[in-house]
Amino acid sequence: MFAIVRTGGKQYRVAAGDKIAVEKLSGEAGDTITLGDVLLAGEGDTMADAAKVTVSAEIIAQAKSEKVVVFKKRRRHNYRRKNGHRQQMTLLRITDVGEGKPAAKKAPAKKAAPAKQEAEAEAKAPASEAAPKKAPAKKADAAADKKPAAKKTPAKKAPAKKAEPKTEDKK
Protein backbone atom coordinates (compact mmCIF):
# COMPACT_ATOMS: atom_id res chain seq x y z
CA MET A 1 0.00 0.00 0.00
CA PHE A 2 1.22 3.54 -0.73
CA ALA A 3 0.26 6.94 0.62
CA ILE A 4 0.96 10.56 -0.16
CA VAL A 5 1.72 12.51 3.02
CA ARG A 6 2.37 16.20 3.63
CA THR A 7 5.04 17.29 6.11
CA GLY A 8 7.21 20.38 6.25
CA GLY A 9 5.30 22.03 3.40
CA LYS A 10 6.18 19.25 0.96
CA GLN A 11 4.43 16.09 -0.22
CA TYR A 12 6.00 12.64 -0.31
CA ARG A 13 4.83 9.34 -1.83
CA VAL A 14 5.69 6.63 0.67
CA ALA A 15 5.30 2.89 1.08
CA ALA A 16 6.38 0.50 3.84
CA GLY A 17 10.19 0.24 3.95
CA ASP A 18 10.92 3.55 2.19
CA LYS A 19 13.52 5.98 3.52
CA ILE A 20 12.87 9.70 3.14
CA ALA A 21 14.51 12.95 4.26
CA VAL A 22 12.01 15.56 5.50
CA GLU A 23 12.14 18.95 7.23
CA LYS A 24 13.24 18.68 10.86
CA LEU A 25 10.76 16.89 13.15
CA SER A 26 11.05 16.70 16.93
CA GLY A 27 12.31 13.44 18.37
CA GLU A 28 15.43 11.38 18.86
CA ALA A 29 16.87 8.58 16.76
CA GLY A 30 14.84 5.41 17.32
CA ASP A 31 11.58 7.20 18.17
CA THR A 32 8.40 6.22 16.34
CA ILE A 33 6.19 8.97 14.95
CA THR A 34 2.97 9.14 12.98
CA LEU A 35 2.64 11.25 9.86
CA GLY A 36 -0.94 12.41 10.24
CA ASP A 37 -1.61 14.50 7.14
CA VAL A 38 -2.40 11.75 4.60
CA LEU A 39 -3.63 13.23 1.31
CA LEU A 40 -4.11 10.10 -0.77
CA ALA A 41 -3.77 6.36 -0.23
CA GLY A 42 -4.16 3.32 -2.41
CA GLU A 43 -3.12 -0.16 -3.41
CA GLY A 44 -2.21 -0.53 -7.08
CA ASP A 45 -5.09 1.00 -9.10
CA THR A 46 -7.59 1.20 -6.23
CA MET A 47 -7.82 4.18 -3.91
CA ALA A 48 -8.49 3.93 -0.17
CA ASP A 49 -10.11 6.43 2.20
CA ALA A 50 -7.21 8.69 3.21
CA ALA A 51 -8.91 9.65 6.50
CA LYS A 52 -8.64 6.05 7.74
CA VAL A 53 -5.03 5.49 6.66
CA THR A 54 -2.14 6.09 9.05
CA VAL A 55 1.56 6.25 8.23
CA SER A 56 4.03 5.20 10.94
CA ALA A 57 7.72 6.02 10.64
CA GLU A 58 10.87 5.54 12.68
CA ILE A 59 13.43 8.32 13.03
CA ILE A 60 16.78 7.11 11.74
CA ALA A 61 18.77 10.29 12.43
CA GLN A 62 18.68 14.06 12.75
CA ALA A 63 21.04 15.53 10.15
CA LYS A 64 21.83 18.53 7.98
CA SER A 65 21.28 18.68 4.23
CA GLU A 66 23.73 19.79 1.56
CA LYS A 67 25.28 23.24 1.89
CA VAL A 68 23.70 26.00 -0.18
CA VAL A 69 26.02 28.90 -1.03
CA VAL A 70 24.40 32.34 -1.15
CA PHE A 71 26.52 34.85 -3.08
CA LYS A 72 25.47 38.47 -3.53
CA LYS A 73 27.26 40.88 -5.84
CA ARG A 74 26.61 44.35 -7.18
CA ARG A 75 28.85 45.00 -10.10
CA ARG A 76 31.05 48.07 -10.21
CA HIS A 77 30.40 48.81 -6.52
CA ASN A 78 32.95 46.45 -4.90
CA TYR A 79 30.08 44.73 -3.06
CA ARG A 80 30.40 40.99 -2.47
CA ARG A 81 28.81 38.90 0.28
CA LYS A 82 29.24 35.14 0.57
CA ASN A 83 27.07 33.13 2.96
CA GLY A 84 26.24 29.46 3.46
CA HIS A 85 23.27 27.55 4.82
CA ARG A 86 22.63 23.93 5.80
CA GLN A 87 18.97 23.05 6.42
CA GLN A 88 18.11 20.80 9.39
CA MET A 89 16.38 17.57 8.32
CA THR A 90 15.16 14.27 9.72
CA LEU A 91 15.79 10.90 8.09
CA LEU A 92 12.74 8.62 8.35
CA ARG A 93 12.15 4.94 7.64
CA ILE A 94 8.48 4.24 6.89
CA THR A 95 7.50 1.23 8.98
CA ASP A 96 3.80 0.89 8.22
CA VAL A 97 1.21 2.28 5.83
CA GLY A 98 -2.23 0.97 6.63
CA GLU A 99 -5.59 1.41 8.20
CA GLY A 100 -6.10 1.53 11.93
CA LYS A 101 -4.98 3.40 15.00
CA PRO A 102 -1.39 4.74 14.99
CA ALA A 103 1.09 3.16 17.39
CA ALA A 104 2.47 6.53 18.49
CA LYS A 105 -0.82 7.54 20.12
CA LYS A 106 -0.66 4.47 22.38
CA ALA A 107 2.61 5.66 23.95
CA PRO A 108 1.05 8.62 25.85
CA ALA A 109 -1.53 6.23 27.29
CA LYS A 110 1.30 4.14 28.73
CA LYS A 111 2.83 7.23 30.32
CA ALA A 112 -0.52 8.05 31.93
CA ALA A 113 -0.85 4.53 33.34
CA PRO A 114 2.04 4.84 35.87
CA ALA A 115 0.56 8.10 37.15
CA LYS A 116 -2.76 6.31 37.70
CA GLN A 117 -0.96 3.48 39.48
CA GLU A 118 0.77 5.96 41.80
CA ALA A 119 -2.56 7.62 42.58
CA GLU A 120 -4.12 4.23 43.34
CA ALA A 121 -1.14 3.28 45.53
CA GLU A 122 -1.54 6.48 47.55
CA ALA A 123 -5.28 5.81 47.94
CA LYS A 124 -4.64 2.22 49.09
CA ALA A 125 -1.92 3.27 51.56
CA PRO A 126 -2.98 2.95 55.20
CA ALA A 127 -3.73 6.10 57.17
CA SER A 128 -0.65 5.52 59.37
CA GLU A 129 1.62 6.02 56.34
CA ALA A 130 -0.30 9.08 55.23
CA ALA A 131 0.07 10.83 58.63
CA PRO A 132 3.90 11.12 58.54
CA LYS A 133 3.67 12.61 55.07
CA LYS A 134 1.46 15.38 56.41
CA ALA A 135 3.81 16.17 59.32
CA PRO A 136 6.65 17.51 57.14
CA ALA A 137 4.11 19.75 55.44
CA LYS A 138 3.34 21.32 58.84
CA LYS A 139 7.04 21.92 59.42
CA ALA A 140 7.22 23.62 56.07
CA ASP A 141 4.24 25.81 57.05
CA ALA A 142 5.96 26.72 60.34
CA ALA A 143 9.11 27.65 58.45
CA ALA A 144 7.00 29.77 56.11
CA ASP A 145 5.52 31.66 59.11
CA LYS A 146 8.97 32.82 60.22
CA LYS A 147 10.04 36.09 58.73
CA PRO A 148 13.08 35.83 56.51
CA ALA A 149 16.17 37.66 57.71
CA ALA A 150 16.33 41.22 56.47
CA LYS A 151 18.95 41.72 53.79
CA LYS A 152 21.80 43.91 54.88
CA THR A 153 22.46 46.79 52.59
CA PRO A 154 26.14 47.41 51.91
CA ALA A 155 27.56 50.44 53.68
CA LYS A 156 27.84 53.45 51.43
CA LYS A 157 31.29 54.81 50.96
CA ALA A 158 31.91 58.42 51.79
CA PRO A 159 32.49 60.56 48.71
CA ALA A 160 36.13 61.16 47.90
CA LYS A 161 37.50 64.45 49.27
CA LYS A 162 38.62 66.92 46.68
CA ALA A 163 41.97 68.60 47.02
CA GLU A 164 41.79 72.22 48.06
CA PRO A 165 42.81 74.63 45.33
CA LYS A 166 46.20 76.19 45.77
CA THR A 167 46.10 79.87 46.55
CA GLU A 168 48.91 82.30 46.18
CA ASP A 169 49.53 84.73 48.99
CA LYS A 170 49.66 88.36 47.89
CA LYS A 171 51.39 90.52 50.45
N, C-alpha and C positions, 0 to 999 in steps of 0.2 A: 504494500500500500504506500502511496506517496501523498504528500501534503505540501501546500504552499503556505509558508508562515511569514509574518511580518515582524521584524525586530530591528531596532536601531534605524528606522526610517527606510529600510530596504526589505525586499522580498526574496525569499529563498525557497527553492524546490528541494524537499528533503525526503528521504526514505530511511528505513531502519539500516543502521550501519554506516551512514554517510558521516563525513567529517566536514565541518564548515567553520569559517572564521567570521565572526560577527562583531558589531560594536561592543564595547566593554559592558559586561553584565556583572552584577555583584555576586560574589561567591568565591570559594577556594577550589583548587584542583581536587577532583574527586566528588564534589557536590553534585547532586542531581537536581535539575530544574525542569520546569514545564514551560514550554513556549505556548502561550495562551491564545495569541491572535492568529488563528488558522483561517485563511481566506478561502481555500479550496482543498478538497481531498478526493481521492479516487483510487480505484484499482483497475489498471488497464484502461479500457474504454468507458467504464462505468464511474459515475460520480457519486460520492457519499455526502451526507449532510455534514457540513463543516462545523456546525455548532456542537455536534456530538463527538468530534474527533479531537484527541489530545496528542501532543507531541512531547515526549520525554527525552531529555538530553543530559549527558554527563559532561561536566567541565573537564577538559583535558589540561588546559593551562591558561594563564593570563599572560599575554605577550604584547609586543609592539609590532606594528606593521612596518612596511618598507619606508625609508626616509624620503620625504618629499622636499626638494630644494625650492625655496622661494627666492627669486632674484629680481630686484627692482632696479631699473636704470632710467635716467633721464639724460638723453644725449645732449652733449655740448654744455652740460651744467656740472660735470664732475660729481654726479650723484649716483652712488651704487650702494645697495644694501643687500646682503646675502643672509638668508635665514633658513633654518631647517625645521621640520616637524615630523614626529613619528606618532601616529594615532594609536591609542590604546585599543586592544581587541581581545576577544575571548575565543579560544578554540573549543569547539563543541563536537562531541560524538553523539549522533542521534541513536538512542537506544530503542525507542518504541514509537511507532506511529499507529494509532488504533483508536477504537472507541472505548469509552469507559472513563472512570475517574482517574485523575493523574496521581502518581505515586507521591509527588512532592507535597500535595495537600494533606497526606496522611502524617507526615513528619510533625507538623505543629500539634496534631492531636496527641502524639506520643509525648511531646514536651508538656502538654497540659496534664497528662495522666499522673506524673510524679507529684505535681502540685496538689492534685486531688488526693493522692495517697497520703501526703503529708498532712493535709487538712483532716482526713479521716483518722490518722494516727493521733493527732492532737485531741480529736473529739473522743476517741476511745481511751485516752490516757486517764488513769485514775485521778481523783481530785487531789490526792496527796502530792502527786508530781506537779500538778498545776499550781499549787500554793507556793512552792519555792520560786517558781518563775515570776510570780507576782511580787515577791519580796524585793528583788533587785529593782523593780520598777519604782517601788516606794523610795528606795535609797536614791534613785536618780531624781525623783521629785524633790526629796529633801535637799539634794545638792543644788537643784534648780532654784530653791527658795533662798539660798544664801546669795548675798550680793557679791558680784565679782569684785576683786580688788581694783581700786581706782588706778588708772594708768598714771604713772608719774611723768610729768612733762619735763623735758630737759631744761636745765637752768640756762637762762639767757645770758649770753656774754655781754659784758659792758662794752659800749662802743669804744673804739680805739681813740686815744687822746691825740689831738693834733698838736704839732709842735708850734710853739708861740713864735710869731714873726719877729725877726731880728729888728731892733730899732737902733738907730744911730743917735748918740747923744750930741746935742748941739749946745755948746756952752760958750 
